[in-house]
Amino acid sequence: MANLGVYPVFDLVFKINTGGRSGSETDMVIIKDMESFSPSIDGNVEEWTPMDTEGWIRRLMTGKGFTITLNGKRHVGDLGNDYVAGMAWKSGLECSSKAEIVFPDGDKLEFDCIVNVTTPFGGDSTNVSGLEFELQSDGKPSYVPATSGTGE
């Protein structure tokens, strides 16, 4: 049964495809030891001021993109964490992948992305080494609602 109501952020599940864009569903893995995330949606809004609006601006959303910033710890030996950290040294199509977020109610956001590693390791001498990166959308995502199983 799907979780309804409010939920803790740790109930969100982030996955990355370690096979890149050509990977299969079996290549989707959790990225271990992520501590926080921040989604950001950028909208492209076209503006115009026609004569018949008496100076009032008209607007239309003509495009969108999003970025999900994840921060956590560098966990050597975890398939998802190693895959993301290795992207720091790549460029071009090698930084293209697929990702998904599974929500507590069973809904899923699936999307192609560019993996932009901003901090592959580091920190103070007494810290656990960090890993910070962005999953930048590449094209239109697919939002898949959970099936309720109630026949509705």
Backbone bond lengths (Angstrom), bond angles and torsions (degrees), N, CA, C in turn:
res aa  C-N    CA-C-N  psi(-1)  N-CA   C-N-CA  omega(-1)  CA-C   N-CA-C  phi
1 M - - - 1.448 - - 1.524 108.91 -
2 A 1.308 116.47 139.64 1.455 121.87 -179.22 1.523 110.88 -71.71
3 N 1.338 115.20 147.31 1.461 120.51 174.74 1.515 108.73 -77.48
4 L 1.330 117.00 132.78 1.454 122.18 178.18 1.515 109.29 -118.85
5 G 1.333 117.52 158.12 1.453 121.75 179.75 1.514 111.41 90.40
6 V 1.317 115.99 -160.56 1.462 120.73 179.54 1.525 109.21 -72.46
7 Y 1.321 116.14 159.88 1.462 119.66 -178.87 1.526 110.02 -150.92
8 P 1.324 117.02 153.37 1.462 119.69 175.36 1.534 109.48 -75.52
9 V 1.304 116.78 148.99 1.459 122.25 -178.04 1.530 111.25 -58.65
10 F 1.334 117.86 -31.46 1.464 119.21 -178.60 1.523 113.62 -66.30
11 D 1.342 117.81 -9.79 1.465 120.50 175.76 1.529 113.01 -78.32
12 L 1.328 118.26 -8.86 1.461 121.24 174.46 1.527 108.72 -78.11
13 V 1.323 116.44 138.95 1.465 121.20 -179.48 1.524 108.39 -114.91
14 F 1.344 116.74 121.58 1.459 122.76 177.40 1.515 108.71 -102.83
15 K 1.335 115.94 133.66 1.461 120.65 177.37 1.528 109.74 -132.02
16 I 1.324 115.17 150.23 1.466 122.62 177.15 1.522 107.23 -127.98
17 N 1.328 116.55 148.89 1.458 120.42 179.18 1.522 108.97 -93.46
18 T 1.316 117.09 109.59 1.467 122.05 -177.12 1.525 112.07 -71.60
19 G 1.319 116.98 -6.74 1.464 121.34 174.67 1.515 112.28 -95.41
20 G 1.339 116.78 7.82 1.460 120.51 -178.96 1.512 111.27 70.80
21 R 1.330 116.55 -153.62 1.458 120.92 -179.03 1.520 112.97 -65.81
22 S 1.329 117.00 -27.97 1.467 119.83 -177.31 1.524 112.28 -91.81
23 G 1.330 117.59 1.06 1.457 121.10 -178.85 1.519 112.34 -68.75
24 S 1.324 115.34 160.39 1.466 121.48 179.94 1.533 110.17 -100.11
25 E 1.321 116.18 177.54 1.473 121.75 179.36 1.528 110.53 -58.78
26 T 1.320 117.99 -32.37 1.469 120.75 -179.43 1.527 112.55 -70.59
27 D 1.343 116.94 -14.61 1.468 121.10 177.63 1.529 112.49 -87.89
28 M 1.346 117.92 -2.34 1.460 121.43 179.59 1.529 108.95 -78.26
29 V 1.333 116.96 121.04 1.463 121.07 -178.79 1.523 110.39 -132.10
30 I 1.314 115.46 154.81 1.459 122.21 174.46 1.526 108.71 -72.81
31 I 1.317 116.60 145.35 1.459 122.33 175.69 1.524 106.77 -95.06
32 K 1.307 116.63 105.37 1.462 122.52 -173.45 1.529 112.38 -67.99
33 D 1.312 115.18 147.16 1.463 125.55 171.94 1.527 115.25 67.88
34 M 1.331 116.74 30.19 1.460 119.99 171.24 1.528 107.56 -83.65
35 E 1.333 116.88 136.66 1.461 122.14 -174.95 1.523 114.03 -106.85
36 S 1.327 117.44 -32.39 1.461 119.17 -178.04 1.513 109.66 -149.63
37 F 1.324 114.04 158.44 1.453 119.40 175.71 1.517 109.19 -145.99
38 S 1.337 114.70 155.16 1.455 121.18 177.88 1.522 108.55 -139.16
39 P 1.331 116.87 114.44 1.462 118.73 173.93 1.523 110.37 -85.62
40 S 1.319 116.08 147.00 1.454 121.78 178.04 1.525 107.89 -142.03
41 I 1.333 116.75 125.37 1.462 121.29 179.20 1.519 108.70 -108.70
42 D 1.324 115.80 128.14 1.461 121.75 177.61 1.514 108.34 -107.17
43 G 1.318 116.42 125.24 1.457 120.90 177.23 1.512 111.26 -107.94
44 N 1.317 116.18 140.58 1.465 121.69 172.67 1.520 107.07 -96.84
45 V 1.320 116.12 117.93 1.457 120.63 -178.21 1.526 108.62 -116.59
46 E 1.314 115.35 122.70 1.465 121.79 175.51 1.522 107.53 -89.32
47 E 1.323 116.19 136.13 1.470 121.55 179.09 1.516 110.22 -121.33
48 W 1.330 116.03 145.10 1.449 121.13 173.80 1.531 108.80 -153.23
49 T 1.316 115.51 156.11 1.457 120.41 -178.33 1.531 108.85 -126.92
50 P 1.344 116.00 92.87 1.463 118.84 179.29 1.539 111.58 -75.88
51 M 1.293 114.83 160.52 1.464 120.74 -178.04 1.530 112.19 -61.97
52 D 1.322 117.75 -34.18 1.466 120.45 -173.67 1.524 113.98 -78.46
53 T 1.354 119.04 -1.90 1.468 120.37 178.80 1.528 112.38 -100.83
54 E 1.338 116.37 7.91 1.464 122.86 175.90 1.526 112.80 52.33
55 G 1.315 115.60 43.04 1.460 121.30 176.53 1.519 115.44 92.10
56 W 1.323 117.02 -7.83 1.465 120.04 178.78 1.524 109.69 -81.40
57 I 1.333 115.37 135.19 1.469 121.94 -176.90 1.525 110.98 -76.75
58 R 1.302 115.45 140.18 1.475 122.97 170.20 1.524 106.74 -101.08
59 R 1.325 116.95 151.49 1.468 121.71 -179.24 1.516 110.27 -142.66
60 L 1.355 114.12 151.26 1.455 120.59 175.96 1.524 108.93 -146.77
61 M 1.330 116.12 130.14 1.468 121.07 175.40 1.526 107.32 -72.16
62 T 1.345 116.69 116.26 1.462 120.96 -175.44 1.525 113.66 -110.34
63 G 1.312 117.67 -4.96 1.459 120.01 179.07 1.511 111.28 -173.51
64 K 1.328 115.36 161.14 1.466 120.74 178.87 1.518 110.12 -146.93
65 G 1.287 114.46 158.09 1.454 123.54 172.09 1.512 107.24 -154.62
66 F 1.326 116.72 162.18 1.459 118.60 177.21 1.515 110.53 -145.55
67 T 1.317 113.38 157.52 1.457 122.13 177.20 1.524 107.84 -132.36
68 I 1.318 116.02 136.27 1.457 121.08 174.26 1.521 106.70 -116.95
69 T 1.317 115.83 116.57 1.456 121.68 179.70 1.523 108.48 -96.26
70 L 1.330 116.26 125.80 1.463 121.57 178.86 1.519 109.70 -118.13
71 N 1.332 115.51 138.40 1.464 122.64 178.78 1.516 108.87 -128.42
72 G 1.310 116.00 137.66 1.454 119.32 178.89 1.507 111.27 -170.16
73 K 1.306 114.46 -150.94 1.460 121.80 -177.30 1.525 110.67 -109.16
74 R 1.321 115.86 148.50 1.460 121.70 175.70 1.521 107.28 -78.79
75 H 1.317 117.05 116.41 1.468 123.15 -177.34 1.530 108.36 -116.71
76 V 1.336 115.66 92.28 1.467 121.29 179.84 1.525 108.84 -66.48
77 G 1.328 115.54 129.44 1.454 120.76 179.87 1.514 113.57 105.26
78 D 1.331 118.01 -14.67 1.463 120.83 174.58 1.522 107.41 -86.94
79 L 1.321 117.28 128.64 1.462 122.36 -174.88 1.527 112.64 -56.76
80 G 1.343 117.77 -47.94 1.458 120.91 -178.98 1.517 112.36 -68.15
81 N 1.325 117.34 -43.91 1.454 122.74 -179.37 1.531 110.02 -65.18
82 D 1.328 117.65 -43.78 1.471 121.30 178.33 1.523 111.33 -63.09
83 Y 1.340 116.57 -41.82 1.463 121.26 -179.61 1.525 110.44 -60.39
84 V 1.334 116.71 -48.73 1.462 120.78 -179.38 1.529 110.46 -63.95
85 A 1.320 118.24 -48.26 1.469 121.30 -178.27 1.529 111.10 -59.23
86 G 1.328 117.45 -36.66 1.459 121.56 179.42 1.516 113.60 -66.23
87 M 1.332 117.37 -20.95 1.464 121.37 178.70 1.533 111.89 -67.69
88 A 1.326 117.58 -18.14 1.463 120.98 -179.02 1.525 111.37 -59.25
89 W 1.298 117.81 -27.06 1.462 122.34 -173.58 1.526 112.38 -105.41
90 K 1.331 116.94 11.26 1.466 121.29 -178.70 1.518 110.43 -114.12
91 S 1.330 115.44 168.82 1.465 120.62 176.62 1.522 109.09 -150.05
92 G 1.322 115.32 174.79 1.459 120.56 178.06 1.519 112.07 64.07
93 L 1.325 115.51 -144.69 1.463 121.25 -176.68 1.524 113.23 -66.28
94 E 1.332 116.93 -16.42 1.468 119.28 177.49 1.533 111.93 -65.71
95 C 1.321 117.53 -16.83 1.469 121.64 178.89 1.523 112.10 -94.77
96 S 1.322 117.53 6.19 1.466 122.11 178.58 1.514 109.96 -89.69
97 S 1.326 116.16 137.41 1.455 120.57 179.80 1.519 109.79 -152.54
98 K 1.311 115.48 -171.93 1.462 123.50 173.50 1.520 107.05 -124.20
99 A 1.327 115.78 147.25 1.459 120.43 178.55 1.520 108.86 -141.82
100 E 1.327 114.48 166.35 1.458 119.63 175.20 1.511 109.98 -152.74
101 I 1.328 113.75 152.06 1.454 121.79 173.75 1.520 106.19 -122.23
102 V 1.328 116.28 126.51 1.458 121.55 176.60 1.522 107.22 -104.58
103 F 1.337 115.79 123.65 1.455 121.98 -177.61 1.529 110.25 -90.00
104 P 1.332 117.62 158.03 1.468 121.19 -177.24 1.529 114.32 -56.45
105 D 1.326 117.64 -28.21 1.471 119.52 179.59 1.523 112.51 -83.63
106 G 1.342 117.28 1.58 1.456 121.56 179.04 1.517 114.14 95.87
107 D 1.349 118.16 -10.79 1.463 120.53 174.53 1.526 108.64 -62.17
108 K 1.335 115.43 155.53 1.461 119.82 -178.04 1.523 109.81 -139.25
109 L 1.335 116.57 136.40 1.453 122.89 173.11 1.522 106.84 -108.21
110 E 1.327 116.58 114.50 1.466 122.26 179.76 1.524 107.77 -110.55
111 F 1.350 116.87 137.44 1.460 118.79 -177.26 1.521 111.99 -158.56
112 D 1.337 114.08 148.69 1.453 120.72 168.41 1.517 106.66 -77.67
113 C 1.327 116.10 148.06 1.456 118.15 -176.45 1.522 112.05 -150.59
114 I 1.306 113.38 164.33 1.451 123.27 168.45 1.522 105.59 -106.36
115 V 1.332 116.90 129.45 1.464 121.32 178.61 1.524 107.49 -94.08
116 N 1.318 116.14 114.32 1.456 122.89 -179.56 1.523 108.43 -112.08
117 V 1.328 116.19 98.80 1.468 120.68 -179.65 1.523 107.97 -80.29
118 T 1.334 116.05 121.55 1.462 121.23 -178.88 1.520 112.51 -99.38
119 T 1.337 117.41 -28.43 1.469 122.24 176.86 1.528 108.02 -143.05
120 P 1.350 118.46 101.29 1.467 119.93 -177.69 1.529 113.82 -79.46
121 F 1.321 117.48 -17.39 1.463 123.05 178.95 1.516 107.83 -172.38
122 G 1.322 116.82 170.90 1.457 119.90 174.11 1.514 113.83 124.05
123 G 1.324 114.73 177.34 1.452 123.40 -179.42 1.514 109.87 138.39
124 D 1.326 115.94 -175.70 1.464 120.96 175.77 1.524 109.63 -66.47
125 S 1.325 116.31 160.99 1.467 120.56 -175.60 1.522 113.15 -61.73
126 T 1.319 118.33 -24.50 1.465 120.57 -179.55 1.534 112.89 -101.66
127 N 1.353 116.82 5.47 1.468 121.31 177.35 1.520 111.16 -87.27
128 V 1.316 115.63 160.85 1.455 121.22 165.58 1.520 105.70 -80.08
129 S 1.320 118.24 135.05 1.455 122.59 -176.16 1.526 110.90 -57.49
130 G 1.326 115.96 137.63 1.457 121.51 -175.38 1.521 114.18 -93.83
131 L 1.325 115.45 164.92 1.459 124.09 171.39 1.524 106.59 -141.84
132 E 1.338 116.41 121.51 1.451 121.73 179.64 1.524 108.40 -131.31
133 F 1.337 115.48 137.90 1.461 119.21 -178.67 1.517 110.77 -158.94
134 E 1.327 114.20 166.93 1.459 121.86 176.59 1.528 108.79 -119.75
135 L 1.327 115.27 139.74 1.456 121.78 168.38 1.517 105.06 -104.08
136 Q 1.334 117.32 105.82 1.457 122.12 -177.26 1.528 108.79 -98.55
137 S 1.327 116.67 125.40 1.459 120.65 -177.27 1.521 110.72 -59.08
138 D 1.327 114.76 145.37 1.462 122.01 177.39 1.530 106.88 -132.99
139 G 1.315 116.03 87.02 1.459 120.95 -176.34 1.525 110.64 100.64
140 K 1.323 114.77 -177.27 1.459 121.52 -176.42 1.530 110.44 -77.37
141 P 1.338 117.51 130.64 1.469 120.20 177.59 1.527 110.46 -78.07
142 S 1.313 114.80 169.76 1.462 121.47 175.68 1.520 107.80 -118.07
143 Y 1.336 116.39 118.85 1.456 121.15 176.82 1.520 107.43 -99.78
144 V 1.334 116.53 116.72 1.455 121.76 -174.46 1.531 108.57 -110.54
145 P 1.335 117.23 108.78 1.466 119.65 177.90 1.529 110.34 -66.51
146 A 1.329 115.18 147.54 1.464 120.11 176.54 1.518 108.41 -68.94
147 T 1.309 115.80 149.10 1.458 118.76 173.83 1.510 107.73 -83.33
148 S 1.321 116.28 131.30 1.471 120.55 -174.59 1.507 112.32 -75.73
149 G 1.326 117.28 -26.53 1.453 119.87 -178.01 1.510 113.42 72.39
150 T 1.343 117.35 7.69 1.461 120.53 -178.26 1.518 111.79 -102.69
151 G 1.351 116.22 -0.46 1.448 120.31 -179.63 1.512 113.79 80.06
152 E 1.328 118.23 8.54 1.466 122.03 -179.75 1.503 110.64 -80.96
